[in-house]
Each structure stands twice: as structure tokens, then as C-alpha cells.
Amino acid sequence: MSDPIVIALDAMGGDHAPDIVIKGAFIARKRFPNLRYILFGDERLIKPLLDKQPGFNDFCSLVHTTQFVRGDDKPSVALRNSRDSSMRLAIEAVAEAKAAAVVSAGNTGALMAMAKIVLKTLPGIDRPAMASYFPTIKGESVMLDLGANIQYDAANLLQFALMGSVFISAVLGVRMPVIGLLNVGSEDVKGNEIVREANALLRHVKLPGLYHGFIEGDDIAKGTVDVIVTDGFTGNIALKSIEGTAKLISEYLKQTFRSSFLAQIGYLFARPALNTLKVRVDPRRYNGAIFLGLNGVAVKSHGGTDAIGFANAVGVAANMIVHKALSKINQDLKLVQDSLQQPSANSQVPNA
């Protein structure tokens, strides 16, 4: 942790930028004191905020631009018309080796499109995947893809499994992650042709983890596996369903404790335990989805998060760099490709 880690920040991305970006970057240095930042955005808005953070200018530089990507911009429009935007310049800083990672709370589609064009994909990776982690009964699990790929094949799911395993090892320290393939049933005959083909591939190849097999939707919260592999359409729906259920339960609890005088008295006794629960499921702790498969580290923060949430997204980027996750993905991908090229593989599973 002694070597400086330079991270490019899209200071204009997100609902509350640039305020939460500056504050979040400052908070992140408490955990990673060797972080350095290059901020991209409007100097007139950013400089006064920097001046309020003691010593921030000692480990931060600013690149001025007045152009930024709006939340409702279409990715195709952003690609054509936002070459000098704070988002695009931050990504280019990674491509030019001026920074080791980029973090943005801006437009998700635009960030993915720009990052894929500018950073390119790692050798052997066909499609980048969006991955993030969340709480389960047993701890935390990682799920991917969360919306980057609506169209996919079995080889893509195999690549997602590999990348998800490396990600959870780097960010959460899981040494031998258990991998599951999300399906409509746990039996091998269940699901469409693509997931059955992916299941055969995953059972055969050498992965940086243990393959569990098919899992169902209720296994996600149970923590049955550490890495949940699925396509972007299914993953995004599952993630939003989990987020919606968490909000529903939170609202039910509030209504229950407000329902009567005795319930309010009960709340006073239950408050310490409820505060513990609140911390455990705080979405800010799990903020920071990473685009895995790119030739560079790109992290997407939730657009509506606060400074603490943004700091956690910066932490995800820092962990990926510290643990050399991109190099490990390349190494593990080579092992997978070698195992697929073995004579026995050609007779048992399709070529990925």
C-alpha cells in the first residue's frame, strides 16, 4: 500500500455532483491513504469545494472541462457529442496510463459504451459484464451480469464466472469462491439451451473457484454461492427486485412502529438492534459496480448515492488495483482456454 494509486474521477457525474464526489474521495483516503486523484469537471464548481477540504490539494489535481454527460443522454449520443466531457476525459486518463482506474456516478449506459470503446476488452473476453456485491444470510455475494449484456451465449457466461471469482477474491477476500449459475431450477435438464451449455462448460473447465451448479432465485439471499452468474437482463431484474424488497421491508417496519403507542415504546427497546440491522443492509456499503472484462478498471457508483457511498465505490476500484485483479483475470482465462483445448474437452463440451 506504499505506492501511490491514481484514480480518475468524473467529478460531474451523478445526482449530487460534484459535492459528493469531493467528499467521498476525501473519505476514501482514510482507508487508502496512498490514493491520489485526477478530477475532471468544471473548475468554477469544484475549486471552492476543494478549498473546504484541508490538504486535499496536496493529493489531487484538476482538469477543467465544462462538458459533462447528462443522466438522460443516450449512449450513442454521448459517444458522438461528449468527447471533451468529464466522463470521457476520465476514462481516457486510464487508457493513457495517467490513472489506474476511473470512477463515475454518471450515466451507466454512456459510461459502459465509452469505457468499452476507449479501454477495449481484455484478450479472450468477448463482452464486459457489470458486477456488484450485496448482503446475504451468510455474508456477501457477487452477481454478474447486472445489465450490460442482454444478448449472450454460453462462452459469455463462462467468462462471467471467471471474472466474478477474481472480483470477489480481490474485493471481499474469498479465497476459494463457490460459483452458481442462475436458472429456473436446480436440475441439469432445466433452463434454456444456453444455460445448459454453460453448465456443461463450467463443470469441465478449471476455474479460480468451485462450481456448485444451477441455483434458483431464492438461493441469492441464502448465500448458497459466492458468485451468481447470469445474463444482464435477468441480473438487472433480480437486482432491482432485491432493492425494491429491501425498501418494502424498511417501510413496513416504519409503519409498524408508528402504528400504536405500545409499538413506539417497543421501538425504544428495539432501537439498538434496528440500528445494527440498518448498518448491515445499508446500500452505501455495497455501492460500486465494476465493469469486468475491460482492459482497465472502471467503476460505476450509484447516481443518487451520498459521499459515503461514493467513497465505497472508490474503495472497490482501489481493491481491484491493489490485488492486481486484471492480471489475475488474464492468468485464469489462459487456464480456462487451455482446459477447453484438451482433447477430452472437445468430445464433451462445445468450444467456447
Protein Blocks (a to p, Z undefined) as FASTA:
>chain_A
ZZccdddddfkgcjkbcklmmmmmmmmmmmmmmbccdddddfklmmmmmmmmghklmmcc
cdddfbdcdfklcfklmmmmmmmgmklmmmmmmmnopafbdcdfbdfklmmmmmmmmnop
aehiabdcdddddddfklpaddddehlambdcfklmmmmmmmmmmmmmmmnopabacddd
ddfbfbfkgccfklmmmmmmmmmmccebddfbjcdfklmmnomambdcddfklmmmmmmm
mmmmmmmmmmmmmmmmmmpmklmmmmmmmmmmmmmmmmmmomklmgciadehiacddddd
dfkbcfklmmmmmmmmmmmmmnommmmmmmmmmmmmmmmmpmklmmmmccZZ
